[in-house]
Amino acid sequence: MRFALPDGRTVHLGFCTNVLPGETIDALHAQLARVAGPVRARLGAARLGAGLWIAHQAAAALAGDGGACRALRAALDDAGLEVVTLNGFPYGGFHAPRVKERVFAPDWGDPARRSYTLDLATVLTALLPADAAVGTISTVPLGAAPADRAAAGRALAATAHDLAALAARSGRPIRLCLEPEPGAAIETAGDAAAFLSALADGQDREADGARGAAVRRHLGVCFDCCHAAVVGETPDAAFAALAAAGVTCGKVQLSSALVVPRPDRAADRARLAAFDEPRFLHQVRTPGGGAAMDLPDALARLDPGSAPWRVHFHLPIHRDAFGPLGTTAATIPDALRAALASAPPPGAPPHLEVETYTWSVLPEGERPEGDAGLVEGLAREVAWACDALAAAAAAVPA
């Protein structure tokens, strides 16, 4: 979906398809027909952004087959969809029975991560609309903590150089965006900004100016609203840190975390226990500095008197409560305002992507019924995001 700002710029808004299982080219085509296209139709939009998640085996197959890329592009056109961003965080198996910490693997010290990312960049170059100024790919923030930052930095710098070469051949620049997450080697946009700034400066010293320029142009940050809320990083602080470091935010994931107002209260703990599911990682943070990598650990040992707890569980962004529990959806408008203000004209605003991948693991009674229920839920999220974006655009000084 394209949103025209009062200053004449265009914002690209869509939703991420990592909510859907499937790791083959055929599965991608099925997702467009079953869910993504119907979401666009439900919204009545002429065109809707689809932030594709393409697993590594499908990415390799598409990157090596121009005909398959053209067929996927045609299917997107037929469904009224466009792709300006890819989710390159999960490598594969994202809807396996148990993902948990494996979501961070392979990390940026493993050559497989670079190979996968370059395949995605090749595919995105073929899928970008003709008038798109840049494509973006979100990726793991180096890996799980701790990670070998030096090895990851070398791989990322080499990838930036490869992306610069790809842009020189195609004329279509791709920006790779580190996505900070609780429990990862990089947890905040501020840390990501410092890391990338130091990496670019190091390339200037150790290689040549072109290498440093490639890092600055082709690497950036993906700001995930849920992740930031869990670790307590406000959008204003995040975008100020990025601006001070000269690092670009290429993508904002519109997402919402779970809030436990009174973890010492039986009703809150009982409701929270319903969110403990076996597939995804649900990191928890407390105001007193308590941290747990998943809900069972949090319920067993975190101080219930240090409240509220914030939980990494991507919730439908149009919801502000689940019984006695709240959400951080109210931080999304702040992120939108900060994002729009971070790229004054003629700068291109970050790509915006609704990323709620947990619909199928919500507590019983909250899950959608079949494809029709999922389409309705996703459409409500995108509609909510459109309203929030309109309000944010009106609030940004001309």
N, C-alpha and C positions, 0 to 999 in steps of 0.2 A: 504494500500500500504506500502510495506516495502522498506526503503531506506538504503542502506549499506554505512556507513561512511568510509572514508579512514582509520580510526584507527580500523576498524573491527566491531564496534558496529552497531546496527540496530536501526533505527528510525521508529516508527509506525506513518503513516499519513493516515488520512481519512477525512470524512465530517460528520457533525452532522445531524441526521434525524429529528431534531425539526423543520426543514423547512416544514415537512409534517404533516397534521392533522391526528387524529386517536388516540384513547385511549384504545383500546382493543387488545387482542392477535391476533385476526383475522386481525385487522388493521395493526399490525406490519408485518404480513406475506404479506399483500397486498402491503405495502410500499416497501418491498424487491423486489417483482416481478415487480411493476410498475416503480420504480425510482432507487432504490439503485443498484440493479443488472445491469440495463441498463447503469448507470453511469460507473460502472466498465468496461462493455463491450465497451462503447464509448471510454474509455481511453486505451483500449487494455492491461489492467493490469491483471496479473495472479490472483491477490488478492487485494482487496481494503478494507480499514478500514471503518467501519460504526459505528459512535458514536451514539448509539441508545438513543433516548429519549423515556422512558417508563413511562407513567402516573401511578399514584398510584394504580388504580384499576387493571391494567394489571400487575404491579409489584407484587402486593399481590397474584394474581392468579398464576403467574409463580412461585413465591417463594414457593407456597404451592403444586405445581404439577410438580414433576420431569419429568413426561412424556411430559408435555407441554414445559418444558425447552429443553428437548432432541429434540423435534420436531422443535423448533425454531433454535437450533444449526444446525440441519440437513438442514433447509431451508437456513440458512446463508452459509453453505458449498456449497449447490447446486448453489447458486447465486455468488459464488466466493468472499464472504465477510467474514471478521473476526471482532471480537469485543474485544477491549482491554480497552475501556472507555465507560462510560455512562454519559449522561447529566441528573443529578438529581436536577437541579435548579427548573424548573417549576413542580409543584405538579400535576397539571391537568388543563384542559381547556385552553391550550396554544393557541389554534386557535379559541377561542370563539370570538364573535363580539367585545367584549371589555375586555381586560386583564389589561392593565395599571399597577397600583400599586399592584394589586392582585398577580402579578408574585412573590412577595416576601413572600407570605403566603402559608402554615404556616411557621412561623419563627422557629428558633432553641429553643425558649422557649416553643413551643407546642410539646407535645409527638408525634403528628402525623408526624412531620418531621423526628424524629429519627426512627419511625417504617417504614416509607417509605424508608429511606436510607438503613436500614438493609435488607429490602426486595430486594432492588437493588443490594446490596452486595452479597446476596445469588444467585441471578440470574446471576450476572457477573461472580461469581466463576464457575458456570456451563458453561458459554459461552466462557471463556478465551481459546485461543489456547494453546496447550500443552507446547509450548516453551516460553510462555509469562512470564516474570519475575514478573510482578505486574499488577494489574488492577487499574484503576482510576475512580472516580466518582466526578464530579463537583457539587457544592451545593451552596445555598444562603449564602452570607457573613453575617451570623447571622440573618438578616432580614432587613426590612426597617428602616431607621434612624428616631427616636432613637430606640434602642433595649436594652433589658435587657441583658447586656453582662455577668453578673454573671450567670444567668439562662442558657444562651446559652452555656457558658463555661462548666457548669456542664453536660449538655446534650451531648456536643461534647466529653468530656473526657469519659463519659460512653460509647458513641458510639465507640470511639477508643479502649476501653477495649473489647467491643463486637467483633470488627473487628480483634483484636489480637486472641480472642478465635476461631473465624471462620478460621483464617489462620492456627492456630494450628491443627484444625481438617482436613482442606482441603489441606494444603501445598500451598495455593494460596493467597498471601497477597493482600489486597485491600487498596488503599490509598484514603481517602476522601479529596477533595481539595476545600477550600473556594474560591469563585470567586468574587473578589471585583468588585463593580459596582457603578457608580455615584448615589448619593441619598440613598445608602444603609448604614447600620451601619458601614461597612468597605468599604472604597472607593479605597484604594491603596494596592499594594502588600506590601509596607513598613508597613502599619498599620496591615495587616494580619500577617506579620512576627512577629511583636511585640506582637500581641495578642496570637499567638500560642506558642511563646517562653515563655511568661509569664504563659500560661496555663500549659505547660509541667513542668516548674519550680514549679508551685503551686501544681501540682500532686505529685512531688517529696517530697514536704514538708508535704502535708496534708494526703497523702495515703501511697504509697510506690514507690520504684524505678521502679517497673514493670508498674505502671500506667503512670508514666512520660515517660517511654520508649515507651509505646503504643501510646501516643500522638505523640511523635517524629517520630515513624515509620509509623503510619497509618493516620496521618493528614498532610495536606500540602496546597499548593496554586495552583489555576488555574489562569494563567495570560492571560487575555483577551485583545488583542491588541487594539480593539475599545474602551473598557472601559478605559484603561490606557491613550490612546490618548486624550479622552475627559477631563479627570481630570489633564492632563499634567504630567503624570508620565512616564519618559523615560524607555525603557527596561533596559538600563545599571543601572539606579538608582534602579529599582525594583529588579533585580537579585543581585545587591550588597547588598541590604537590607536583602534579603532572606539568602544570604551566611553568612552575619554577625550574623544573628539570628540562624543559623543552621537549617533553615526550608527548606524543599524540595519543588521545583516546580514540581508537577507531571504531569501537563498538560498545554499546551499553545493553546488557541483558536485563530486561524488566522482569524482576522476580521478587518473591516475598518470602520471608522467613517466619517461623513459628515463634510465638512469644508465650512464655509461661509466667503469668503475673505473680502467682503464689505457689512455688514448688513445695512449700511446706504444708499445703492444703490438700487433703485427700482427693477432693474432686479434681483439682488440677493434675495431680499425679496419675489419677486413673485415666483421665482423658489423654494425657501425654503418652501413657503406655500403649494406647491404641495406635499411636504413630510409629511404634517400634516394629519395623518390618525388615525382612531378611535381605533385601536386594541392595539398597543404596546406603551410603554413608551419611549419618546424621550427627555432625559435630555439634557440640554444645559449649556455650560460653556463659560465664556469670559476671556480674559487675565487679565482684571481688577478685577477679583474675583466675577463677576456676575454669578448667578446660577438660573436655572429654572428647574422644574421637568418635564415640557413638552413644546412642541413647542408653543401652544397658549399663554401660560404665557410668554415665551421668547419673542415672537413677540409683546406682549402688553407692556412689561415693561423693558426689558433689554436694556442697553445703546448700541445703534447701532454704536457709535463711538469707542467702545472697541472691536477691531477686531484682529484676526478672531474669529468668534464663532465656537465652535466644538460641534457637535450634535451626540447623541447616536442613530444612525440609521445604523444597520449593512448592509453595501453595498457590492455588489459583489467585491471580493478582486482584480480581474484583471482590475477593472475600476479605473482610476485616476481623472475623471472629470464627472460631470453631468451639462452640460451647463456652466454657470459662477461659479458653485460650485465645490469645490475640494473634495478630500478624504485624509485619512491618510494611504493609502496603503503603502506609502514609509517607514512607521515605521515597517512594518512586517519583512523585511530582518534584521533590527537591532534586533528585538525580536528573530529571529531564531539564529543569531550569539550569542546573549547573552545566549539563552537557551542551545545551544550546548556546549558553553564554561563553563556553570554552572555545568556540570556533566562530568568532565574529565574521561578517562578510568580508571578503569573498570565500572564507574557509568553508569546507564541507562539514556539516554536522556529523557526529558519529552515527553509524547504523544502529537502529533500535530493533531489538528482538525480544519478544515475549518467550521466556524459557521456563515453562512448567512441564517437566518431564515425569512427574510423579502421579499423574492422574490415576494410573492403574494400581498404585499402592497406597492410596488414601485409605483412611479407616472405613470399615464397612458402613454403608449408608451414605458415604460421600463420593463414592466412585461413580463415574458415568456408566450408563447402560448401553453397551455396544457402540458401534461407530457413530450412530446418530447422537447419542449422549455426549460423546467426546467432541464431535463437531460443534454441538451447541455450547459446550463449555469453553472450547478454544475461541469460538466466535465472541462469546461474552468477554473473554479476556482482552482480545484485540480491540473490541469496541470500547472497553474501559480505558485501554491505553490511548486510543484516539482522543477521547475526551480529556484525559490528563495531559496529552501532548498539546492540545488546543489551548488549554489553560496555561501551560508552561510557556508556550510561544507568545501568548498575550502579555505575560509577566516579564519577558526579557526586554530590556531597554532597546530601542531602535538604534 
